[in-house]
Amino acid sequence: LVGPGTLFMAREGWWVDSHDFLQDAIDAGASALVVTRPEAVPDGCPVPVWRSYHEDRDLGLMADRFFDAPTEKLRVIGVTGTNGKTSVTWTIAHMLRELGERPALMGTVTYQFEHRTIVARNTTPDGLTIHRFAREVLDAGATALVMEVSSHGIELERIAGVAFDDVAFTNLTRDHLDFHKTFEAYRGAKRRLFTSVLAASSARGATCHAVSMVDDEEGRQMLDASYEGATKVPVSVHGGAVEHGVSVDIVERHGVDATTIVCAGRHVRLPVFGDHNVANTALAAAVVACDDRFDVHAALESMRSFPGVPGRAERVAATREDEPVVLVDYAHSDDAVERIGAAVAATGLAPIIVLGCGGDRDATKRRPMADAALAHAAHCVFTSDNPRSEAPEAIVDAMTDGLSDEQLARVDVVVDRSAAIERAIALSEGRPVLLLGKGHETYQELGGRRFHLDDREEARRALVARRLGRTSADVPLLAGWSEERLATAMKGRVVRDTRRCFHGLSTDTRALFDGAVFVALRGERFDGHAFLADAVRAGAVALVVDAAATIDGLDATVIVVDDTTAALGHMASALLVEARRRHGGLRTVGITGSNGKTTTKELLGALVRSQGGDTLVTPGNLNNHIGLPLTVAAITASTRDAILEMGANRPDDIRELADMARPDVSVITSIGRAHIEGLGGMDGVRQTKGGILAFGARVAVLPLHEATSAPIAAQLASGTVVVTFGGPGATLEVARHEDDGDVVLTGQGLLDGWRAVVPLSLPGEHNALNLAAAVLASVARSGDVSVERMPDAAMLAEALAGVELPGGRLRRLHIAGRTVIDDAYNANPESMRAALEELAATAGTRRVAVLGRMAELGETSPQLHGQAGAAAGTLEAIDELVVVGDGIEALALLEGWSSARGAGARSYEDVDVAIAAIGEWFRSGDTVLVKASNSSGLGRLAARLVERFGSDDGPAGGDEA
């Protein structure tokens, strides 16, 4: 970030001291330096150097000058206090927007202006961030900046150079004594905002109003001590008389939904509950009314459209009558716990409270917070809340230390926070559930690492699990998302919000379920938007549509996106990112190739499952831009591995799917002439399949003879470890015994010295290669391909014993003394040859090849079909050929067979006629291979023969070639 003309300020941080980079800054063109450690300045420094004795203050003052005093040109409102800062600032910003202003917001949850949002790192950030943000929003048209001002921000003088027009005080209770050491020092920091900071602001022309709650002594003292030149505005929520201020009284409480107040004789229904939230609203209205253009009543009336504050008494979802109301709140001090606990209890039922205390923070709060929770709860579940470097169990022990037997009888200790939330909801029996401490936060910090965890998501999942009779760990992560979270992930917007829980996606109204999100796809021959009403009737609670959709009268949440198919992909990417960030993480393996994808996927799935942990494997053929997101949508909190198959019809397909999934391990099973028509020749196939390598996989598993081909090698990311399988020279050399079919795997290079002989029921050399790819991928998931991590032969044999493959992939069926080799799902020249060789090697009194069209071979299709017919003819063990289909490819098959065999073959133009005819001459002892692309329709043959003759013992395993 340093360039010519830059002033570089070196700061001493917790983890990094940028004085170590002074020479780098000079070399990059810095024009001047500001340091706090002059001894760190390089000898002979060629640029001016200034010393700072207070880096935060000086940074703020320099930033104010550099950005041309932006806070002087905005109405700047600062809110401080122990609790309620976020609620008050969000309420002020809402009121100002409703009254026609354009406020920006800076605080604990976010820094935002209209549609621009920056994730907040500190409640009150450093001065450079403050003044740069103020300048940016001012230039974008903002009229006000509403800030939370923390005691850290005041004490460290991060707010230096900010000109405040209005400052507000909520309350003061014990907090942050780990930083301030004493309560008096903590109070003194807060008070400086109302004294020296406000005085400095006044000197710069700020209007200067001091607004404070005065229902307790701390608030009254804060107002009394305020800068003498400020206009003082007292606020009371109990109807007390206040001079030149705002007084409200509570008239009626409406559960956790609303509260009716009276202010100067006028009644207003506020969408908040609890005395503390009414106080926050009154304080906000008083601040807004410090501008003579607005009055308190207009500000209060604007609350009718208030959406609430993230993580502040936030209701998780619309629950059913037999489910608890679940509220999430940021309360993380004993006073805050007391306030929200009392507010919920006042609605009629004592709540179930989930509570933890932060690690590496003020330890004196822990027992008082526990007492405050127990004072209002029917039952508590004590758990962890950002333990940081401390042991979570030790924190909970501090919370329970000294509790009475009566109190302990109302406490469960569940250290895992997700499990604690699930436990609380299970205990609720109609009582409200309060999840305290984390509020809007979306992480859990443990042992120096941050993991994704959001109380709101955990609660939604627990509610869905309760409905489905499962555990939270066994329902999709997607079930935790709100409508807003889903819309953001899909790059869309919510236009109707019912706040219902959902737990899965569907694109087919025939396969819908209660609680589904229906994604309406548009295609050349279909339009899911025509079935929106059907989807809602079938149980969909949310609809994802494009802008042209008609949604009138549909009782469901509606999310509008530009392109529904693209939205699925965006969702999958976001969900995979979240799954990786959760505690325990997620490892992903992407598999592509011309042949063998499905077989390798199933073999790898068997190997990974044998090692323990939940594994998600692409079901069936869901391997495209629609199927992959639908697969990913099934990831649960317990899923540790996702094995994702990726198929292609277009040149960019694999690259786009890999971008979506960002696999940790990328596997290419083979390169062949499948889809060659659409991919532009063999180099086009290589380029397409190589797209799986383009996004930084830790390990790439490749066929030996393709690993160095230019279209593939060029797409390898730097740092990716390449391991290969195949013949001599491969990381894993593959051979197969002719007598028993066992596969011999021999390690070389990284795996030198490892060897295993593995029984494999799947026939063919190609399946031996598929097994090798699967073994390498299973080990590569750890990121360390080494002999020490390789499984032994017994482990491999046990894991593979129960492998079953989908139909149509060299699957053997035994039918009343006859054998059918069903390989009619996919066909290309390479897999055709492999299937024919398998037929020739299979016992039978008569071996018959029933062949259909190989699709998508382009201009060379007739030639390649002729070669396939000739290949069948040259295999002497094949007794007869049956060709099904019409057109030039069928003729080419027949001619190729005739040229090689010197004899004719049976042929049928119609598939159903062929199936009926084969049933007539199919006799005991026959072995029939059925091989064609799926589009040929020959996939029905095996099932029809089973219907006619019955099955001896069902499928015996098979393969996709």
N, C-alpha and C positions, 0 to 999 in steps of 0.2 A: 504493500500500500504506500510505501515511501517512494517519492520521485522528486525530480527537481523542483525547488520552491517549497518543499515541505518543512514545517517545523515539527521536529520529532521530540516528543516528551517521553522520557524514560520513567517507568513506574515500577515500584516494588510490589508485585502481586503475591498472592498466597503460594502459587506454584511456580511462577515464572518472574524473573527480574529482567525487565527489558534493558537495563543497563548493560547486560551481556551482549546486546546487539547494537551498541552505539557505532562501532566501526562499520557494520553492515548498513546502517542508516546513512552514514557519511558516503559510503561507496555507492549507495543508490541515488544520491543527489540531494540529501537533506541540506537545507540552507542554514539551519540553526538547530541547537539542541537545548532542551530544558531537562535538568537532572536534579535528583535529590542526593546523589552520591558523587561529588566532584572527583573523587579519587578514581572513579571508573572511566573518566574521559580519556580516550587514547592520547598518548603523547603526540604533540605536534598537531593537534586537532585544527583543521583548516577553516572551521566555521565558528561563528559566535556561540557561546555557551552561557546560559543563565541558570542560576541555582534556585530551586524551589524549596521553601521550608514547609510548605503545606500543599502537597500535590493535588488533592481533590479540590481545594478552594481555588488554587491557581488555574487548574484546568477549566473550572467553571467560568472564571472571570475571563480567561483567554477566549473560550468558546463564545461567550456572550459578545465580545468585541468582534471576533472573526465572523460571526453570523449576523452582525449588525443589529444587536439587541432585539431579537424577535419577540421576547416576552413583553417588551414595552408596547408592542403593537397589537397584542392579544389581551383579552380579559383572562387573567390567570387566576385560577381558584385552587388553593391548596387545602387538603383535608388531612388532619392528623388525629391520633387517638389510638388506644390499644386495639379496640374492636370496632368494626363498622366502616372502616375507611373505604373499602371496596364498594360496599353497598351504597354508601352516600355518594361517592363519585359517579358510579353508574346511574344513580337516580338523578343527580344533577344533570348529567349529560343527556339523559332521556328527556327531562323537562325542557332543557334548552332546545333540543331538536324539535320537540312538539310546539315550542313557541317561536319557531322560525329561525333559530340560530344554527350555526354549524360548528359544534364543539368537537375538539379532539380529546382523547382520553389517555392517561398514562398512569399505570398502576400495577398491582400484583398480578392480575390476570393477563393483561395485554396492553400494548401501546397501539392505539388505533385512531384512524380518522376515516369516517364513512366506510368505504369498502376496502381500505388498506389496513392490514393488521400485521403487527410485529409481535412475536412471542416475547413476553417479558422475562428478563433475566433477573432483575431486581425490582422491588416495589418502587424505589426511587433510584434510578440509575446514576451513572457518573455525569458530570456536567457537560461533557462533550455530547453524550447521547441526548441529554435534555435539550440543549440549545439547537443541535442539529435537527432534532425532531420538531421543535418549535418553528424553526425556519422553514422546514419542508411543508408543514401543515399550513403555516401562514401563507406561503406562496401558492398552496393549493386551494386557498379560500376559507380557511378556518377563521372563526371569529372569537373562539375561546379555547383555552387549554385547561382541562380539569385534571388535577394531579393528586395522587396519594403521596403524602409526605411522611416517610418513616422516621423513627428516631435515629436510625443509622444514617439516613440521608442528611438529617439536621446535624448530628454530632460530627460526622465526617466532612460537613460543608459541601456535599455534592450539589446543593441547591444554590451555591454561590452564583451571583449574577442574575438570578431569576427575580423578576419584578412581580410580586403577588398583589393582586387587587383585593381579593377576599381570602381569608383563612377561616377554617372551621374546625371545631374540636368536638369529638364524639364522647369519649370517656377515657378513664385511666385506671388500669388495674395492673397487677404484677405480670411482667413479661420481659423477655430479653435481658434478664439480669446476668446471663452469661457474658453479655457484651458491656452493659452499663455498670455492673457490679452492685450498685445500690438502687433502691427505688427512688431515692432523692435525685440521683444523677439521671435516672430515666425521666422523671418528671421535668427536670431542668432542661433536658434536650427538647422535649415537646414544647416547653414554654418559650424557648428561643424563637420558635416560628412566630409567636404572637408578640414578641418584644423586638429584639434586634433585627430579625429578618424583615418584619413588617415595617420597622422604622426605616431600614435601608430602602425598601420598596417605595415608601412614601417619598423619600428624597429623590426618587427617579420619576415621580409624577403619578404613582399608582393611587387609586381611589381609597384603598385601605378600609376594609370592613373586617371586624373580628366577630365571628358568630360561634356561639357555644351553647351546648346543653347546660342547663342550670338546675337540673333536678337532683344533683349531688354536689358535695362540697368541692370536689376536684374541678368540676365545670365552672362553678361560681368563682373559684380562685383563679382559674385560667382567664376568665373574662376580666376580672378585676385587675390582673397583672398586665393586661394587654397594653401595647403601645398607646400612649396618651393621645396621639393624634388620630387614632383609628375610631371609626364609628362602631360602637359595641351593640351587638344584637343578641339578646338572650332568647333561648328556646326551651319550652316546657311541654311535656306530654301528659301532664296530669291536671290540666285545666287551671294551673296556678296563674295568678296575675303576674304578668311581666311587663315592664315598661319599655316601650319602643322595641318590642320583640314579637315572637310568635308563640301562641299558646293553643294547644289542641287537647282534646279529651276523648277517650275511647267510649263509644256509645254501645257498640255491639260487636261481638266476635263471631266470625263465621267459619269455625273450624280452622283448618290449615289453608283455607282458600282466600280469606279476605277479612278485613276489619273496617267497621264504619266508625268514623271520627266526626267530631264537630269542631270547627274552627271559626271563631267570630260569628257564631250563630248559624253557620252553613254546614250541612252534613255532606260528607264525601265518603264513598266506599273505596278503600284502598286494597289493591290485590296483594297484600302482605299480611302476615300474622305475627303476633308477639309484640310486647311493649317495645322491645329494642328495635324492631323493624319499623314500628310506627315512629319512634324517635328518629331513626335514620331518615325517614321520609320527611318529617317536619323540619329537621335540620337542613335537608337539601332544599326544601321549598323556601326556607328563610334565606339561604345563600342566593338562590336564583333571584329573589325579590330585592336583593341589595342593588340590583340594577333598576332604576326608577321606571324603566319601560315595562316591567313585569310586576305582578302582584302575587301574593301567596296563594290566593284561591285559584288563579289560573294555573299556577304550578301544580297544586294538588289535583286539580281536575285532569291535568294531563296524564296522571297516573292510571287512568282507566285503560290505557293501551300499553302499560308497562309490562315487558316480557319477563322480567325477573333478572337476577344476577347469577352468572354461572357459579355453581358451587356454594351459593349462599341460600340456605333453606330451599334448595332446588328440588322440586319433585321429579323423581326419576322417570316415570312413565304413567300413562293412564292404566290403572290397574282394574281388575275385575272385582266384583262385589266380595268375593271370597278371598281376596288378596290384600296384603297390607299396603298402606301408604308408605312409600319409602322416600326419605328426605336426606339430601347430602348437604353438609355444612362444613365450612372451613374452621369452625370453632377449635382453637388449639391453645386456649388458656382456661384456667378454672372459671373465670368470670364469664367467658363466652360460652362454655359448656353449661354453666348455670342458667344463663339467659335462654338459650335455645331449648334446653331440657324443660325449663319451667313453662316456656311458651307452648310446647307441644303437649305437655301434661295438662295445661289449662284447657285444652280442647276436649277433654273428657276421659282419655285413656292414657295411663302411664306408658311411655314408649319402651321398646327394646333398643338399647344404645350400643353401638360399636365404637370403641374408643382406643386410640393408641397415643403414645407420646413420642415426640421426635428425639432421635439420638443426637449427641453432640450439641445439645441445646440446654437451656435452663432446666437443670434436673430438679430444682425445688418445686416445679409445677406438677410433678407427676402424681404424687399422692393427693394434693388438692384437686386435681382434675378428676381423679377417680372418685373422690368424695362428692364432687359436684354432680357427676353422672349418676351415682347411686342415689343421690337425694331425690331424683325425679324419675328414675327408671324402674320398670317392673323387673327388668333383668338386664345385665350388661355382658357384652362379650369384649374382653380386653385382648388387644392384638398389637401388631406393629404398625408404625407410621414413620417411614423414613428413618430406620435405625442408624443409617450411615455407618460409622466405624464401630458402633457399640453392638453388643450381642442383644438381639431382640428379647430374648428370655430375661436378661438382666433388667431391661427397661420395664417389662411387665412385672417383674418381682418388686421393683421400686413402687409401682402403682398399687400393688396389693399389700405391701408391707404394713402391718399394723391394723389392717381391716378387721372388724369384728366378725364373729362367726355368722351373725345374721347377714352381714354384708357379703361375706364370701359365699354364702348359700345362693346369692343372686348374681354370681359371677361365673362365667365360663372363660377359660383362657384358651384362645386359639391363635397361635402366633402367626400363622399364614393368613394374611389379610383377606384374600379371596375366600378362603374357607370360612373365615370369621363372618363375612357378610352372608354367605350361604347359611351358616348356622343361625344367625339372627333372624333371617326371613323364615327359616323353619320353625323357630321358637315363637313367632309373632302371634299366632292365633287371633288375628284380627287387630292386634295392636299396631300403632305406627312404628316404623323402624327408622332410627336416626343413625346415620353414618357420619361420624365426626372426625375432623382433623385435616383431611386432605382437600375437601371441597373441589375446586376446579382442577387441581393438580392431576397430571396424567402419568405419573411415574412413582416408583418406589426406589429409594436410594439405599443400597445395602453393600457393605464391603467395598466402597469406592466405585461402585458401578450403579448406573441408573437403568432400571427395567420398566417397561411399559406397565402401568397399572392405573386404572381409572375407576373410582368407586361407583360412578354412575353406570359404567359398562358392566362391572361385576354384579351390580344389583339387578340390572336388566337380565343378565344371563341367569342369575339365580331364580328370578321370577319365571323365566321361560322353562328352566329345568324343573321347577316345581309343577308347572302345568303338564309337562311331558313325562313326569315320573322318572327323571334322570338326575344326575349330578351336574353341577355347573361345568365341570371339566369335560363333560361328554356332550355338551351342546355347542354349536358353531360359535366361534368368536364373533361372527357377524351378529349374533343375537344380542350382543352387548351394545351395538351401535344405535345411536339415536337417528332420527330422520335427518337431522342436520349433518351428522357425521357421515351418513351414507351419501347424502347429496354432495357434500364437499369432496368425498372420495371419488364420486362419479363426475365431478366437475359440472354439477348442475345446481339447481336451486329448488327449495321446497316452496310450493305454491299452495299447498293445503296440508295442514299438520294435525293428525289425530292423536299423536303421542302414544301410539300403540306399540307394543313389543312385536318384533318379527324374528324369525329364526332360520331363514333360508331363501334362496332365489329359485325362480322358475321362469322359463320362457315358453312354457307349453301349458295351456289351460287344462289339457287332459291329464296332466300330472301335478296339478296344484294340491296344496295342503293348507290347512288352517294355520294362519300366521306367516304366510309366504309373502315375499316381495315379487310381484309379477313384472318382468321386464318385457315391454312390448317391442319386438324386433320388426323391422321392415326388410323384406326381400323382394326378389323379382316376381315371385309367385305367391307371396303371402304377406300379411300385415297384421301383426299382433294387436295393433290399435283397434281392430274391428272386434276384438273379443274382451275389451276392458270390463264390460258389465258381467260377462261370463266369469272372468277372473275373480271379481269381487264376490259373486255368488258362490264360487268354489272355495273361498276362504282367504283370498289375498287381502292383506291389510294395508298394503302400499303398492303403488303403481309407478313405474319408471317409464316415462313417455317422452316423445319429442314435442316440439312447440306446436305442431299441427294437430295435436290430439284434442278430442272433445271429451271433457271430464265432468260436465255438468251432471249433477245428481248421483255421483258415485261416492259411496261412503268409505273412503280410504284416503290415506296420505298420498299426495301426488308430488312426485319429483320430476321436474322438466329438465331434459338434457338436450344437447345439440344432436347427438347421435347415440342411440341406445346400445348399439353393438360396441362402439368405442367406450361407452360408459362402463360396460362390463369389464373391459380391460383395465380401465383406471381403477375400478373397485378392487380387482384382483391384486394389482400392484400395491395399493395402500394396505390391503389386508395382509399381504405377505410381509411388508415392512413392519407392521404391528406385531405379527407373530414372531418375527426374528427378535424384536426388542423385548419380548416378554421374558420373565425369569425362566430359564431352561432353554429358551430360544427354539428356533426351527431351522433345520437343515433341508436344503432342496437339491434334488437331482433332476436335471432336464435330460430327456432322451429323445434323440431323433435318429433318422437314418432311412435309407431306401427300403430296407428289409430288416426285420427282426426287432422293431421298436417294441411291439406289444409283448413278445416273448421275453426280451431283456427286462422290460418293465416288471413282468410277473415274477421272473427269477429273482430280480433285485428285491422286489417286495417280500418274497419269501425269506431271503437272506437277512434283510433288515428286521423283519418281524421276529425272527428267531433270536435276535439280540436284545429283545425287550423294548418297551416303549411303543406308543401308538404311532402307526404309520398310515399315511394317506397315499393311495395309489390311484392314478387315473382310472376311473371305471370305464369299461368298454372302449369305445373309440372317441371319447370326449377330448380330442387332442387339437382342436382348432381355436379360433378367436372367440368362439362361444363356449366350447366345451371346457377349455382350460379355466376360464373364470368360474364356471359352474362347479368344477372340481375344487378349486381353491376355496370357494364359499363354504365348503364342508369342513375346513380346518377348525379344530377345537382347541381349547386351552391345553389339552393333554397331548396334542399332536406334536411329535418330535421330529418326524421326517415326512417330507412330501416328495413323492416320485411322480414326475409330471412328464407325460408323453407329449411330443410336439410333432404335428404333421404339417405338410405343405402342399399347396396347389399353385401358389404364386411365388415368384422369386423372393419377396420380402417377408413371407409368412413366418419362417423360423426366427429371423432376426427380431421381428415384432413380438413374437411369443417369448423369446428369451429376454427381451427388454422388459416385458411384463413380469416375468418370473424371477429374473436375475439369479439363475441357479448357482449354487456353491460348487456343484460338480456337473460338468457338461459331457454327455456321452453321444458319440456318433457310432451307430452300430455297423453301418455299411454304406457304401456309395454304389448305386446301381441305376438302372434306366427307368425307374418308376417316375411317373409324371414328367417324363422328359420333354413332352410336347409343350407344357406350360413353363418349364424352367430353363429352356434354352440350351439343350445339349448337355453333355456330361460335365463340362466345366461349370455350366449353370447349376447343375445339381450340386456340385461341390460347393459352389459359392453360396447356394441357398442353405444347405445343411450346415455349412461352416458358420452361419449366422448365430448359431447357439453358443459360439465361443467369444462373441464380440463384447461381452459385458463383464469381463473380469472374473470368471469362475476361478476358484482356487486350484481345481484340478480338471484337466481335460482327459477323457478316456477315448482313444481313437484307434481305428484299425491301422495296423503297422504300415500297410502299403498306401494309406491315404494321409498319414500324419505329416508328410513333407510336401504334399501337393500344394502348389502356389495358392489356389483359391481358399484353401483351408488354413494353411500356415499364416497367410497374411492377416487373418482375422483373430489370431491368438493374441490375447492381451498380455502385456508384459507382466511377469510375475506368476503366470499360470504354469503349474507343473503339468507336464505332458507324460502320460503313461499309455502304452500301446499293448495291443493283443494281436495274435496271429501266428506267423511262422517264425523261423529262426531270426533272432535279433530283436524280437518284441519283448517288452517288459514282462509279459506273460505269454509264453509260447504254448500253443494249443495243438494237441494231437488226439486221435480217437482210436481206441482198440476196435479192430474189425470183428473180433469174436464176440465180446460181451457188450460193446458199445460204451464202455467206460471212457471218460474224458481225462486226459493227462494234462495237467497244468504245470508248467515249469517256469520258475521265476528267473529273470535275468536282470542285470543292471541293478536298479533299486531293490529288486527282490531276489537277487542272486542267493542261491542256497535253499529257496523254498520250493516245495514240490507237493502236489496232491493228485491222487487218482480218485475221481469222483464218479459214482454211478449216476447216469442221467437217462431217464425214460424217454426223453424227447429225441427223436431220430435225426440223423444228418450232421454233416460237418458244420453247417451253418449254425446249428444249435450249440455245438461245442464252442464256437466263437461267441455266441450270445451269452453263454455261461461265463466265459472269461471276462467279457465286458461287465457283466453284473457283479462278479467277484471284485474286480478292480474298483467299481463304483462304490460298492458297499464299504470298502476300506477307505476310499478317498474322502468319504463324508467327514472324517476326522481332520482332514487336511494334511495327514501324514501317511504317505504310502511307504510302508517299510515292512521288512520281514517280521518284525515283532508284532505288527498289527494284523498279519494275515491269519485267517482261520485255518484249522487243520482239516484234513479230509473228512474225519468223522463228523465235525460240526457242519461242514457243507452238505454231506449226505443226509444228515438229519433234517436240516433246514429245507432241502429240496424235495424231500420224500412226498410231501402232499401237494406239490404244485399242480394246479389245474389251469388250463388255458381256455380262452373263449373259443367258441366254435368258428369253423372256417379257416383254421390255421394248422394244417397237417394233423387234424384231430382224427384219431382212429375210432371208428364205430364198428362193433361186432354185431351183425344182424343175422340171426338164424343160420349160422354157419358161414356167413358171408362177411367180407370186410370192406368198409368204405373209408377211404382216406379223404376227409373233407378239408379242402384247402381253397375254398371258393370265395374267401373274403377279399384277397388281394392278389394281383398277378403282375409281374413284369418279367423280362427275359431271364434275369438271374434266379428269381424265385421259381419260375416255370421249370428251369433246368434242374434245380434242386428237388422239386417235387417229383419230376419224372424219374430221377435217379433213386429217390426213395421208393417209388412204386416198383422199379426194377429190382430193388433189393429186398422186397417184401415177398414172403411165401404166398403161394396161391396156385390153384390148378389153372386159372386163367387170370391174366393181369390186363385190365382194360383202362386206358386213359380217356377220360371224358373231359374235353378241353373246350373252353369258350374264349371270348375276346379278352385281350390284355388292353386296358384303356390308356389313353393319354400318351401314346408313343409317337405322335406327330407323323411327319412325312415318311419316316422309316418304318411305320407300322406294318405294311404288307411284308416287307423284307424280314422283319423280326418275327412275324408270325410264321413265315415260311421256314425260318431257321428253327423255330420251336417245333414245328411239325417234323422237320428232318431229324431233330434231336430225339424225338420220340421214336422215329423209325430206326435210328441207329442203335437203340437200346434193345438188344435181342430178347431180353426177358419180357418186354412188353408185347403182349399178344395182339391186342386190337386197339384201334383209335376210334373214338366217337367225337365228332365235331358238332357243337351246338351253336347256331347263330347263322345270320346271313351276311352278305356283304363281302368285301374283298379280303378281310382278315380270315374269314372262314374258308374261303377258297385257298388262301395262302397256306393255312394249316394242312388242308387236304393235299395240296400239291407237294408240300415239303415231305409229308409222310410217304406219299406215293413215290417220290424221287429216291427216297432212301430205302424204302421197303419193297418197291416194285409191286405193290398191291394196293387195292382201294380201302376205303374206310367208310363207316356209317356216318351219315350227317343228317341233322334235323334243323330246320330254320327256326322252329318255334320251341321255346323252352318247355312248355307244358306238354307238348307232343313228345318231346325227347324224354321227359321224366316218365310219362306213361309207357313209352316203348322200352326204356331201360328196365322198368319194373317187370316187364314180360320176360326178358331173356336173362335177367340177373338170377344166377343159380348158386347153390351151395358150393363152396370152395372158391368162388370168384373173389378177386380183389379189384376194386374200382377206385381210381383216383379221380376226384372232381376238382378241377383247377381252372380258375378264371377270375377276372376282376369282379367285384361285388355288383357292379352295374349290369352284369350279364344275366342276373337272375338265377344262376345255377346254385346259389346258396340254398334254394328250397329243396334241392334234390335229396340231400341226406335226410332231412326231416320227413319227407314223403316216403322214403324207403323204410324208415323206422316205423312210420304209421302203418305201412302195408305188411311188413314182415315181423315187426317186433324186435326189441333189442336184447342181445344176450346178456351183456354186462355193462352197457353204457360206455361213456367215453373213457379212453385209456391214456389220455394226454396227447399233446401234439404241438404244432408250432406254426408261427407265421414266418414265411421265408422272406 
